Amino acid sequence: MNLQQTTAIDFDLARTLDSGQVFHWEICGDGFAGAIGEQSVYVKQRDDQLLYAGATAGVIQDYFALDHPLREICRSFPDDPAMGAARDFCAGLRIMRQPRWECLATFITSSMKQVAHIRQISRTLRTRYGERRRIRDCEVHSFPTACRIAKLTEQNLRACALGYRAKNLLATARLVASGDADIEEWSELSDESLRVRLCELPGVGAKVANCVMLFAYERLRAFPIDVWIERVLKQKYFPRKRKVTAAQLRAFCETYFGEHGGYAQQYLFHHARKGGAASRVAAKRKPGGAGC
């Protein structure tokens, strides 16, 4: 299969795929294989070029948000040591544009789970209930549609290691499949209205809603706060304050990180997980806080 190519300036493919936004891409040869919606895709990076198969240039550019002015976004970050270290460590990491149902369903399954566990759940759901395809000698499964999951039982989903999340995923899938929750139409809502509608869905709280807003609706101001980010914020921005409430953290992030707070959050999150601070944070880690 011949590979097409497209220019990808200021982009790091491996770092972006490993940053806790998506959980299904697998190493395939010297690149990665995965699904973009229903399309099986192979992609690899060579300097400032992406070589790919299985999708059009437009799909690749849109999915990986190659149009985001990343240098300008990074220049807009607050000028402080924690943010500077995260920005340097995460060079080339972009906030992707994910299919809405897939993103919503995946983050419903992420509650109180670490990245490795979320990847396993995603793999199991895809293998059992998604569409199987091959590309570049690698097997790829699409994420099961809301209609497909809506026809399952809670027991089917519990068998995929979802635990109590099975009930929430099933209930939300049935709302989406019936049209009672029109998640595509919600793209026209304001940030606050969108957050409210998402939080009305079973299994969706403030953290999951902000993840979905950021990764599926491109609301780049959304700032998900999980246990990783809460710890980073308290250690780096409130080191002398013994108690900081969730409301205080939300208010601080809204004003301090501004229009591209979602990018700032993702950089802080990835740096905490993978950078020099990761071992110190992991040593005190509690369950949860994975995915964004």
BAFI-3210 file (N, C-alpha, C; in Angstrom, 3 decimals, decimal comma, padded with zeros to 6 digits):
// residues 292
n [1|2|3|4|5|6|7|8|9|10|11|12|13|14|15|16|17|18|19|20|21|22|23|24|25|26|27|28|29|30|31|32|33|34|35|36|37|38|39|40|41|42|43|44|45|46|47|48|49|50|51|52|53|54|55|56|57|58|59|60|61|62|63|64|65|66|67|68|69|70|71|72|73|74|75|76|77|78|79|80|81|82|83|84|85|86|87|88|89|90|91|92|93|94|95|96|97|98|99|100|101|102|103|104|105|106|107|108|109|110|111|112|113|114|115|116|117|118|119|120|121|122|123|124|125|126|127|128|129|130|131|132|133|134|135|136|137|138|139|140|141|142|143|144|145|146|147|148|149|150|151|152|153|154|155|156|157|158|159|160|161|162|163|164|165|166|167|168|169|170|171|172|173|174|175|176|177|178|179|180|181|182|183|184|185|186|187|188|189|190|191|192|193|194|195|196|197|198|199|200|201|202|203|204|205|206|207|208|209|210|211|212|213|214|215|216|217|218|219|220|221|222|223|224|225|226|227|228|229|230|231|232|233|234|235|236|237|238|239|240|241|242|243|244|245|246|247|248|249|250|251|252|253|254|255|256|257|258|259|260|261|262|263|264|265|266|267|268|269|270|271|272|273|274|275|276|277|278|279|280|281|282|283|284|285|286|287|288|289|290|291|292]
n.u [000,848|000,683|002,022|000,648|001,468|001,638|002,250|003,427|003,972|005,540|004,727|004,406|003,953|004,079|004,215|001,812|-000,103|000,397|-000,453|-002,680|-005,108|-006,322|-006,786|-006,359|-004,552|-001,968|001,428|002,755|004,836|007,075|005,429|002,114|-001,004|-004,495|-007,889|-009,844|-012,760|-014,743|-012,757|-009,869|-006,541|-003,172|-000,252|002,762|005,641|007,960|010,312|009,137|006,926|003,966|003,358|000,936|-001,856|-005,094|-006,844|-007,949|-005,994|-007,230|-008,745|-006,703|-005,308|-007,307|-008,027|-005,661|-005,404|-003,779|-003,970|-004,057|-002,625|000,106|002,494|001,746|-000,233|001,286|002,892|001,024|000,720|000,846|003,633|005,476|007,492|006,560|004,748|006,428|008,329|006,666|005,748|008,122|008,828|006,698|006,760|005,303|003,017|-000,364|-003,808|-006,185|-008,867|-011,506|-013,896|-017,201|-019,009|-017,344|-015,310|-016,798|-017,882|-015,533|-014,358|-016,290|-015,815|-013,432|-013,404|-011,904|-009,787|-006,566|-004,319|-003,368|-005,324|-007,597|-006,917|-006,981|-009,701|-010,809|-009,684|-010,863|-013,642|-013,641|-012,626|-014,557|-017,005|-016,718|-015,966|-013,943|-010,837|-008,013|-004,821|-001,805|-000,763|-001,591|-003,991|-007,032|-009,637|-012,715|-014,390|-017,225|-020,486|-022,956|-025,487|-024,897|-023,826|-026,028|-027,734|-026,715|-026,284|-026,092|-024,526|-023,007|-021,282|-020,055|-018,508|-016,467|-014,762|-015,720|-017,019|-018,865|-019,192|-020,386|-023,192|-023,633|-022,452|-024,073|-026,612|-026,167|-025,452|-027,905|-029,459|-028,140|-028,343|-031,108|-031,622|-032,418|-030,388|-028,729|-025,777|-024,281|-025,667|-025,347|-023,020|-023,446|-023,956|-023,246|-020,227|-020,852|-023,509|-023,160|-021,540|-023,353|-025,333|-023,843|-023,172|-025,592|-025,789|-025,643|-022,969|-021,297|-019,445|-018,043|-015,286|-015,122|-016,886|-015,486|-013,239|-014,413|-015,477|-013,103|-011,626|-013,420|-015,172|-013,638|-013,323|-011,235|-010,702|-011,583|-010,801|-009,913|-009,870|-008,196|-006,888|-004,126|-003,716|-004,847|-003,051|-000,676|-001,398|-001,829|000,706|002,422|001,247|-000,080|001,629|001,945|-000,474|-002,630|-005,151|-007,038|-009,937|-012,075|-013,648|-012,159|-009,869|-010,972|-011,845|-009,409|-008,011|-009,650|-009,276|-006,476|-005,199|-006,605|-007,697|-006,594|-006,573|-007,082|-005,051|-002,869|-003,486|-003,275|-000,576|000,589|-000,445|000,635|003,359|003,535|002,921|004,873|007,259|010,050|008,919|007,289|007,898|007,929|005,311|003,882|004,569|002,951|000,501|-003,024|-005,883|-007,454|-007,858|-006,784|-006,298|-006,847]
n.v [-001,195|002,083|005,016|008,137|011,638|014,413|017,740|018,455|020,643|021,635|019,399|016,440|013,239|010,740|011,622|013,005|010,949|009,483|010,927|010,701|011,361|009,766|006,174|003,919|003,624|001,714|000,575|-000,055|-001,588|000,847|002,869|003,885|002,240|002,645|003,733|006,174|007,300|005,312|004,541|002,658|003,364|004,040|005,593|007,438|009,310|011,442|013,527|016,678|015,679|013,769|010,468|008,433|006,114|004,974|007,047|010,362|013,310|015,504|014,396|013,406|015,786|017,224|015,542|015,373|017,999|019,823|022,374|024,039|026,908|026,302|027,390|029,999|029,413|028,199|030,357|031,871|030,808|031,046|032,710|031,011|028,893|026,152|025,900|026,598|024,503|022,334|023,097|023,026|020,321|019,081|019,676|019,984|018,545|018,135|019,071|016,833|016,267|014,476|011,876|012,397|010,636|008,423|009,593|010,543|008,114|006,695|008,252|008,059|005,477|005,866|006,647|006,717|005,154|004,144|005,014|002,684|000,815|001,955|001,804|-000,979|-001,552|-000,108|-001,522|-004,038|-003,483|-002,582|-004,828|-006,811|-005,659|-003,771|-002,905|-005,013|-004,574|-004,559|-003,069|-002,334|-004,821|-004,886|-005,331|-003,634|-002,186|-000,539|001,842|000,722|001,690|003,969|002,890|000,180|-000,474|000,183|-001,934|-003,934|-005,731|-004,904|-006,811|-007,774|-005,602|-005,393|-007,620|-006,698|-005,533|-003,171|-002,738|-000,859|001,160|000,158|000,267|003,025|003,616|002,096|003,255|005,885|005,374|004,459|006,766|008,408|006,857|006,798|009,378|011,142|012,375|014,455|014,546|015,558|017,794|019,362|020,728|023,321|024,699|026,995|027,139|026,815|025,884|023,541|022,082|021,701|020,108|017,819|016,931|016,021|013,493|009,973|008,935|011,043|013,536|016,663|016,534|014,557|015,726|018,087|016,951|015,782|018,060|019,355|017,497|016,500|018,494|020,653|022,789|024,805|026,132|024,643|023,014|020,243|018,817|016,485|013,953|014,044|016,625|018,228|017,779|018,799|021,501|022,329|021,894|023,456|025,978|026,728|026,464|027,193|027,147|025,492|024,255|023,969|024,505|022,695|024,431|026,799|026,042|025,645|028,256|029,624|028,359|029,030|031,795|032,158|030,518|030,938|031,442|029,236|027,221|024,472|023,332|024,080|022,608|019,974|019,842|020,214|017,942|015,798|016,220|015,820|013,090|011,873|013,270|014,692|014,976|012,837|010,409|011,194|012,092|009,778|008,086|008,801|008,306|007,939|005,856|006,610|009,677|009,498|009,911|012,546]
n.w [000,000|-001,007|000,508|001,333|001,785|004,059|005,139|008,392|010,503|013,564|015,167|017,022|016,571|018,022|020,678|020,928|020,559|022,810|024,954|026,575|025,458|023,533|023,232|021,717|019,627|018,134|018,033|014,887|012,863|011,829|012,493|013,398|013,946|013,740|014,308|012,701|013,336|011,377|009,697|008,997|009,745|008,937|010,106|010,077|011,172|009,587|010,132|009,372|008,081|007,649|006,905|005,485|005,310|004,277|004,774|003,812|003,043|004,160|006,264|007,933|008,556|009,873|012,056|013,564|014,151|012,695|011,861|014,031|015,478|016,798|017,846|018,520|020,383|022,419|023,127|024,392|026,877|030,484|032,011|033,844|036,020|036,187|034,044|031,956|031,982|031,355|028,834|027,315|027,540|026,257|023,556|020,381|020,922|020,265|020,644|019,786|017,373|018,119|017,219|018,374|019,804|020,298|021,867|024,086|025,102|025,694|027,725|029,679|030,480|031,742|034,372|037,525|036,662|035,462|032,731|031,378|032,044|030,887|028,206|027,884|028,327|026,189|024,056|024,403|024,111|021,456|020,086|020,599|019,831|017,835|014,356|012,438|010,812|008,519|008,108|006,556|007,377|010,005|012,585|013,058|014,938|014,804|016,980|018,761|017,693|019,108|018,758|018,508|021,048|022,570|022,211|023,712|026,845|030,341|031,546|029,394|029,029|031,511|031,370|029,885|031,605|032,711|035,099|037,497|035,682|033,463|033,561|033,344|030,825|029,122|029,546|028,657|025,995|025,007|025,217|023,377|021,028|020,630|020,025|021,936|023,267|021,477|020,512|018,422|017,537|019,743|019,395|018,709|020,996|023,712|025,729|028,502|028,422|026,964|028,721|030,822|029,563|028,913|031,495|032,343|031,396|032,095|034,125|033,594|034,908|036,075|035,381|033,312|031,491|030,817|029,620|027,330|026,119|025,473|023,850|021,948|021,156|020,683|022,458|023,520|025,826|027,917|030,947|032,255|035,493|037,147|039,422|038,984|037,851|039,834|041,908|040,786|040,424|043,095|044,204|042,611|042,252|044,536|046,841|049,511|050,666|052,751|052,378|049,508|047,779|045,480|043,998|044,174|042,766|040,194|039,587|039,620|037,470|035,302|035,020|035,087|033,130|030,791|027,341|026,009|027,855|027,898|026,341|027,959|030,255|029,250|028,634|031,172|032,413|030,851|031,198|033,976|034,117|032,467|032,568|034,400|036,901|037,171|038,525|041,174|041,567|040,915|042,948|045,012|044,051|043,670|042,844|039,719|037,764|035,202|031,666|030,788]
ca.u [000,000|001,466|001,743|000,543|002,123|001,169|003,158|002,991|004,913|005,300|003,885|005,057|002,912|004,151|003,896|000,382|-000,873|000,693|-000,690|-003,886|-006,312|-006,881|-006,281|-006,456|-003,519|-000,953|002,622|002,656|006,068|007,719|004,399|000,991|-002,262|-005,658|-009,107|-010,414|-014,140|-014,857|-011,637|-008,612|-005,522|-001,767|000,425|004,080|006,213|009,331|010,602|007,928|005,963|003,233|003,089|-000,291|-002,707|-006,408|-007,667|-007,546|-005,170|-008,118|-009,079|-005,498|-005,032|-008,345|-007,961|-004,498|-005,472|-002,560|-004,225|-003,925|-001,381|000,669|003,481|001,003|-000,889|002,293|003,314|-000,036|000,733|001,421|005,088|005,875|008,390|005,860|004,206|007,556|008,891|005,704|005,748|009,338|008,776|005,600|006,839|004,677|001,785|-001,554|-005,132|-006,792|-010,319|-011,989|-015,325|-017,836|-019,494|-016,189|-014,658|-017,705|-017,951|-014,232|-014,104|-017,193|-015,145|-012,141|-013,558|-011,114|-008,927|-005,317|-004,274|-003,238|-006,628|-008,513|-006,520|-007,458|-011,156|-011,056|-009,324|-011,864|-014,880|-013,435|-012,448|-015,797|-018,219|-016,416|-015,733|-012,553|-010,201|-006,557|-004,088|-000,350|-000,573|-001,987|-005,430|-007,617|-011,073|-013,372|-015,121|-018,634|-021,396|-023,921|-026,564|-024,396|-023,733|-027,382|-028,393|-026,071|-026,772|-025,096|-023,620|-022,056|-020,288|-019,267|-017,542|-015,351|-014,045|-016,194|-017,522|-020,056|-019,278|-021,199|-024,551|-023,608|-022,189|-025,257|-027,688|-025,818|-025,547|-029,327|-029,911|-027,560|-028,896|-032,519|-031,726|-032,766|-029,182|-028,163|-024,461|-023,777|-026,350|-024,839|-021,844|-023,853|-024,193|-022,161|-019,441|-021,558|-024,672|-022,645|-021,114|-024,566|-025,971|-023,003|-023,252|-026,876|-025,686|-025,162|-021,532|-020,542|-019,297|-017,346|-014,011|-015,393|-017,486|-014,437|-012,441|-015,173|-015,513|-011,775|-011,133|-014,419|-015,867|-012,609|-013,473|-009,853|-010,621|-011,967|-009,644|-010,261|-009,060|-008,196|-005,996|-002,808|-003,705|-005,094|-001,805|000,253|-001,846|-001,594|002,140|003,138|000,611|-000,557|002,517|001,890|-001,857|-002,875|-006,372|-007,579|-011,163|-012,270|-014,169|-011,043|-009,029|-011,658|-011,822|-008,028|-007,681|-010,435|-008,700|-005,020|-004,733|-007,228|-008,357|-006,027|-006,378|-007,074|-003,685|-002,025|-003,790|-002,737|000,881|000,890|-000,790|001,595|004,649|003,452|002,946|006,016|008,457|010,887|008,129|006,376|008,180|007,542|003,859|003,381|004,799|001,841|-000,691|-004,234|-006,618|-008,199|-007,076|-006,136|-007,041|-006,766]
ca.v [000,000|003,299|006,015|009,546|012,439|015,776|018,492|018,545|021,505|021,740|018,268|015,203|012,215|009,775|012,306|013,312|009,717|008,931|011,986|010,464|011,830|008,577|004,989|002,721|003,523|000,722|000,592|-000,950|-001,335|002,071|003,883|003,557|001,860|002,929|004,064|007,513|006,945|003,969|004,318|002,140|004,314|003,869|006,883|007,539|010,643|011,579|014,957|017,504|015,057|012,584|009,508|007,803|005,337|004,658|008,246|011,480|014,321|016,336|013,682|013,380|017,139|017,609|014,695|015,751|019,453|020,416|023,788|024,840|027,714|025,798|028,317|031,094|028,862|028,021|031,682|032,440|030,191|031,865|032,656|030,552|027,739|024,883|025,904|026,605|023,155|021,490|023,506|022,528|018,859|018,606|020,301|019,247|017,864|018,853|018,595|016,227|016,373|013,105|011,646|012,762|009,496|007,638|010,312|010,522|006,756|006,326|008,918|007,468|004,274|006,219|007,052|005,976|004,202|004,642|004,954|001,296|000,155|002,517|001,208|-002,364|-001,508|000,316|-002,631|-005,097|-003,016|-002,544|-006,187|-007,591|-005,047|-002,876|-003,506|-005,446|-004,312|-004,672|-002,081|-002,527|-006,062|-004,704|-005,425|-002,427|-002,264|000,739|001,863|000,388|002,829|004,053|001,936|-001,175|-000,644|000,287|-003,227|-004,884|-005,764|-004,469|-007,938|-007,760|-004,549|-005,753|-008,625|-005,955|-004,948|-001,822|-002,614|-000,014|002,056|-000,501|000,805|004,395|003,609|001,565|004,249|007,001|004,878|004,399|008,145|008,896|006,075|007,165|010,782|011,973|013,169|014,695|015,091|016,321|019,090|020,126|021,508|024,717|025,285|027,706|026,274|026,519|025,046|022,229|021,398|021,298|018,987|016,640|016,475|015,359|012,118|009,035|008,692|012,234|014,610|017,841|016,177|013,890|016,718|018,959|016,163|015,650|019,393|019,668|016,569|016,188|019,706|021,675|023,936|024,819|026,752|023,642|022,647|019,114|018,690|015,142|013,911|014,493|018,076|018,820|017,735|019,753|022,860|022,628|021,925|024,488|027,292|027,032|025,664|027,591|027,114|024,132|023,693|024,654|023,801|022,444|025,667|027,728|025,582|025,924|029,700|029,974|027,876|029,782|033,127|032,154|029,848|031,666|030,901|027,947|026,468|023,038|022,988|024,197|021,455|018,749|019,890|019,962|016,543|014,894|016,401|015,171|011,638|011,347|014,076|014,487|014,915|011,695|009,405|011,719|012,102|008,411|007,444|009,145|008,249|007,236|005,463|007,665|010,769|009,205|010,161|013,910]
ca.w [000,000|-001,106|001,531|000,968|002,802|004,283|005,998|009,793|011,209|015,007|015,550|017,443|016,480|019,119|021,931|020,917|020,744|024,128|025,937|027,352|024,766|022,880|023,916|020,881|018,604|018,446|017,188|013,723|012,127|012,292|012,652|014,276|013,304|014,568|013,570|012,776|013,035|010,802|008,789|009,541|009,312|009,308|010,007|010,699|011,011|009,125|010,297|009,328|007,190|008,065|005,849|005,965|004,400|004,807|004,926|002,973|003,702|004,967|007,499|008,765|009,032|010,817|013,247|014,360|014,377|012,166|011,600|015,243|015,492|018,043|018,413|019,150|021,564|023,467|023,580|025,218|028,200|031,554|032,125|035,173|035,872|035,946|032,689|031,031|031,902|030,646|027,424|026,668|027,516|025,405|022,235|019,291|021,353|019,818|021,060|018,608|017,185|018,130|017,012|019,639|020,558|020,730|022,958|025,229|025,645|026,251|028,998|030,681|030,998|032,335|035,764|038,516|035,970|034,912|031,270|030,910|032,191|029,883|026,927|027,839|028,152|024,811|023,164|024,540|023,482|020,008|019,567|020,708|019,277|016,723|013,040|012,293|009,524|008,524|007,336|006,686|008,125|011,401|012,805|013,631|015,199|015,068|018,245|018,508|017,654|020,206|018,470|018,800|022,494|023,133|022,090|024,606|028,223|031,323|031,771|028,286|029,246|032,694|030,923|029,280|032,741|032,993|036,456|037,644|034,525|032,440|033,627|032,818|029,385|028,455|029,617|027,772|024,613|024,632|025,018|022,118|019,915|020,439|019,636|023,084|023,493|020,148|020,824|017,280|017,560|020,885|018,994|018,556|022,303|024,382|026,605|029,742|028,102|026,573|029,948|031,546|028,862|029,084|032,883|032,536|030,926|033,112|034,147|033,197|035,874|035,566|034,755|032,033|030,599|030,310|028,670|026,079|025,522|024,936|022,834|020,926|020,708|020,429|023,352|023,981|027,146|028,915|031,771|033,121|036,704|037,719|040,582|038,549|037,697|041,144|042,661|040,172|040,726|044,500|044,479|041,854|042,269|045,889|047,707|050,920|051,132|053,236|051,798|048,341|047,393|044,047|043,398|044,048|041,665|038,933|039,353|039,289|036,123|034,329|034,800|034,935|031,911|029,697|026,153|025,617|029,083|027,630|025,936|029,148|031,097|028,670|028,771|032,578|032,670|030,215|031,869|035,281|033,915|031,726|032,743|035,570|038,132|037,132|039,550|042,484|041,632|040,868|044,232|045,895|043,211|044,044|041,637|039,009|037,246|033,942|030,438|030,283]
c.u [000,878|001,044|001,658|001,277|001,538|002,118|002,571|004,045|004,533|004,372|004,752|003,974|002,920|003,752|002,403|-000,454|-000,685|000,298|-001,979|-005,142|-007,061|-006,158|-006,198|-005,369|-002,416|000,239|002,473|003,866|006,774|006,717|003,329|-000,223|-003,395|-006,848|-009,432|-011,867|-014,188|-013,676|-010,435|-007,472|-004,151|-001,096|001,792|004,651|007,645|009,647|009,298|006,898|005,261|002,994|001,934|-000,965|-004,037|-007,337|-007,170|-006,671|-006,026|-008,473|-007,890|-005,233|-006,046|-008,213|-006,812|-004,382|-004,207|-002,728|-004,145|-002,603|-000,594|001,686|002,788|000,320|000,111|002,802|002,272|-000,065|001,288|002,931|005,463|006,699|007,694|005,355|005,334|008,172|007,973|005,690|006,964|009,306|007,793|005,632|006,214|003,410|000,588|-002,821|-005,859|-008,293|-010,878|-013,467|-016,052|-018,316|-018,330|-015,510|-015,508|-017,711|-016,642|-014,005|-015,118|-016,542|-013,883|-012,209|-012,792|-010,250|-007,648|-005,275|-004,195|-004,563|-007,625|-008,192|-007,049|-008,962|-011,500|-010,784|-010,385|-013,182|-014,755|-013,367|-013,767|-016,951|-017,970|-016,247|-014,239|-012,045|-008,697|-005,970|-002,603|-000,031|-000,873|-003,502|-005,930|-009,106|-011,621|-014,061|-016,586|-019,522|-022,309|-025,054|-026,142|-024,364|-025,120|-028,119|-027,798|-026,769|-025,682|-024,077|-022,584|-020,924|-019,452|-018,209|-016,347|-014,560|-014,468|-016,673|-018,782|-020,244|-020,169|-022,603|-024,610|-023,395|-023,423|-026,377|-027,404|-025,906|-026,992|-029,908|-029,404|-028,185|-030,337|-032,691|-032,136|-031,589|-028,495|-026,802|-023,838|-024,399|-025,826|-023,614|-022,166|-024,024|-022,990|-021,404|-020,232|-022,761|-024,239|-022,228|-022,325|-025,208|-025,152|-023,130|-024,606|-026,832|-025,166|-023,650|-020,681|-020,601|-018,482|-016,059|-014,218|-015,981|-016,424|-013,499|-013,133|-015,261|-014,198|-011,423|-012,131|-015,115|-014,923|-012,861|-012,151|-009,659|-010,918|-010,730|-010,042|-009,317|-009,241|-007,191|-004,573|-002,753|-003,957|-003,807|-000,785|-000,124|-001,540|-000,107|002,826|002,557|000,066|000,317|002,401|000,475|-002,218|-004,092|-006,864|-008,794|-011,219|-012,763|-013,068|-010,114|-009,670|-011,604|-010,419|-007,685|-008,402|-009,781|-007,217|-004,571|-005,440|-007,744|-007,839|-005,702|-006,337|-005,715|-002,754|-002,230|-003,149|-001,219|001,285|000,643|000,265|002,965|004,649|003,554|004,273|007,327|009,185|010,112|007,303|006,626|007,760|006,026|003,323|003,532|003,656|000,491|-001,811|-004,917|-007,322|-007,257|-006,360|-006,963|-006,989|-006,247]
c.v [001,238|004,296|007,398|010,359|013,841|016,449|018,628|019,313|021,560|020,626|017,095|014,130|011,288|010,417|012,598|012,068|009,117|009,876|011,817|011,055|010,658|007,355|003,758|002,595|002,581|000,881|-000,460|-000,680|-000,112|003,224|003,419|003,185|002,126|003,229|005,534|007,351|005,512|003,614|003,746|002,931|003,873|005,221|006,793|008,916|010,546|013,070|015,754|016,976|013,901|011,729|008,631|006,993|005,102|005,838|009,311|012,438|015,189|015,695|013,684|014,758|017,583|016,838|015,109|017,260|020,155|021,889|024,649|025,619|027,423|026,754|029,476|030,617|028,735|029,358|032,325|031,852|031,169|031,661|032,307|029,272|026,428|024,804|025,892|025,230|022,223|021,817|022,947|021,008|018,352|019,205|019,415|018,512|018,727|018,233|018,115|016,504|014,954|013,018|011,748|011,566|008,676|008,293|010,264|009,149|006,363|006,978|008,539|006,228|004,605|006,518|006,120|004,898|004,898|004,357|003,512|000,549|000,657|001,939|-000,217|-002,416|-001,133|-000,823|-003,734|-004,707|-003,045|-003,953|-006,958|-006,995|-004,039|-003,636|-003,794|-005,161|-004,530|-003,555|-002,264|-003,737|-005,926|-004,746|-004,192|-002,669|-000,860|000,680|001,562|001,620|002,836|003,052|000,508|-001,416|-000,627|-001,042|-004,291|-004,890|-005,231|-005,575|-008,030|-006,777|-004,822|-006,798|-007,992|-005,183|-003,517|-001,649|-001,756|000,941|001,470|000,078|002,205|004,433|003,127|002,595|005,429|006,580|004,859|005,792|008,696|008,175|006,464|008,588|011,701|012,851|013,333|015,368|015,824|017,717|019,974|020,964|022,991|025,429|026,084|026,737|025,867|025,608|023,642|021,437|020,895|020,079|017,707|016,068|015,847|013,890|011,209|008,821|009,887|013,264|015,729|017,475|015,539|014,880|017,627|018,235|016,079|016,997|019,710|018,805|016,282|017,426|020,885|022,958|024,068|025,520|025,742|023,109|021,502|019,052|017,289|015,127|014,339|016,018|018,769|018,866|018,724|021,181|023,232|022,761|023,128|025,888|027,691|026,318|025,992|027,544|025,684|023,497|024,574|023,872|023,600|023,702|026,697|027,333|025,901|027,412|030,163|029,593|028,675|031,123|033,069|031,585|030,342|030,839|029,536|027,105|024,967|022,546|023,028|022,992|020,186|018,700|019,614|018,497|015,603|015,013|015,725|013,656|011,138|012,074|013,783|014,370|013,643|010,704|009,891|011,710|010,685|007,726|007,695|008,925|007,446|006,786|006,662|008,679|010,462|009,730|011,570|014,817]
c.w [000,000|-000,036|000,903|002,036|002,879|005,256|007,401|010,585|012,688|015,489|015,917|017,538|017,689|020,439|022,021|021,187|022,133|025,263|026,736|026,754|024,156|023,422|023,018|019,826|019,060|017,507|016,107|012,837|012,689|012,403|013,621|013,437|014,274|013,687|013,776|012,350|012,550|009,913|009,529|008,918|009,801|009,135|010,674|010,381|010,521|009,107|010,304|008,338|007,893|006,832|006,330|004,867|005,084|004,976|003,958|003,766|004,612|006,292|008,454|009,365|010,077|012,122|014,157|014,566|013,895|011,826|012,857|015,213|016,774|018,663|019,124|020,426|022,713|023,988|024,490|026,627|029,238|031,655|033,563|035,009|035,538|034,513|031,661|030,866|031,126|029,155|026,693|026,529|026,478|024,002|021,166|019,662|020,966|020,405|019,815|018,545|017,056|017,759|018,353|020,446|021,115|021,927|024,224|025,890|026,314|027,606|030,069|031,290|031,779|033,823|036,714|037,872|035,508|033,407|030,760|030,997|031,148|028,507|026,802|027,642|026,717|023,833|023,213|023,874|021,960|019,423|019,548|019,915|018,156|015,421|012,858|010,881|009,655|007,672|007,617|007,572|009,619|011,506|013,543|013,833|015,445|016,430|017,959|018,594|018,877|019,995|018,800|020,304|023,129|023,105|023,013|025,970|029,138|031,581|030,652|028,553|030,493|032,340|030,216|030,336|033,037|034,428|036,495|036,467|033,433|032,396|033,026|031,316|028,628|028,426|028,685|026,307|024,149|024,432|023,693|020,928|019,611|019,933|020,775|023,509|022,140|020,302|019,644|017,269|018,685|020,533|018,843|019,895|022,799|025,279|027,841|029,486|027,712|027,802|030,742|030,889|029,030|030,491|033,216|032,121|032,042|032,999|033,794|034,323|035,253|034,842|033,386|031,037|030,004|029,353|027,315|025,370|024,832|023,737|021,711|020,371|020,485|021,235|024,107|025,317|028,260|029,636|032,708|034,321|037,275|038,869|040,222|038,536|039,024|041,960|042,111|040,539|042,178|044,809|043,841|042,018|043,643|046,928|049,184|051,498|051,495|052,576|050,660|047,872|045,885|043,345|043,216|042,910|040,320|038,600|038,952|037,858|035,044|034,009|034,455|033,592|030,657|028,535|025,734|026,853|028,873|027,179|027,145|030,064|030,554|028,780|030,217|032,931|032,105|030,867|033,227|035,159|033,398|031,981|034,027|036,857|038,231|038,260|040,922|042,649|041,720|042,207|045,201|045,220|043,844|042,761|041,021|038,407|035,961|032,796|029,937|031,373]
res [m|n|l|q|q|t|t|a|i|d|f|d|l|a|r|t|l|d|s|g|q|v|f|h|w|e|i|c|g|d|g|f|a|g|a|i|g|e|q|s|v|y|v|k|q|r|d|d|q|l|l|y|a|g|a|t|a|g|v|i|q|d|y|f|a|l|d|h|p|l|r|e|i|c|r|s|f|p|d|d|p|a|m|g|a|a|r|d|f|c|a|g|l|r|i|m|r|q|p|r|w|e|c|l|a|t|f|i|t|s|s|m|k|q|v|a|h|i|r|q|i|s|r|t|l|r|t|r|y|g|e|r|r|r|i|r|d|c|e|v|h|s|f|p|t|a|c|r|i|a|k|l|t|e|q|n|l|r|a|c|a|l|g|y|r|a|k|n|l|l|a|t|a|r|l|v|a|s|g|d|a|d|i|e|e|w|s|e|l|s|d|e|s|l|r|v|r|l|c|e|l|p|g|v|g|a|k|v|a|n|c|v|m|l|f|a|y|e|r|l|r|a|f|p|i|d|v|w|i|e|r|v|l|k|q|k|y|f|p|r|k|r|k|v|t|a|a|q|l|r|a|f|c|e|t|y|f|g|e|h|g|g|y|a|q|q|y|l|f|h|h|a|r|k|g|g|a|a|s|r|v|a|a|k|r|k|p|g|g|a|g|c]
***
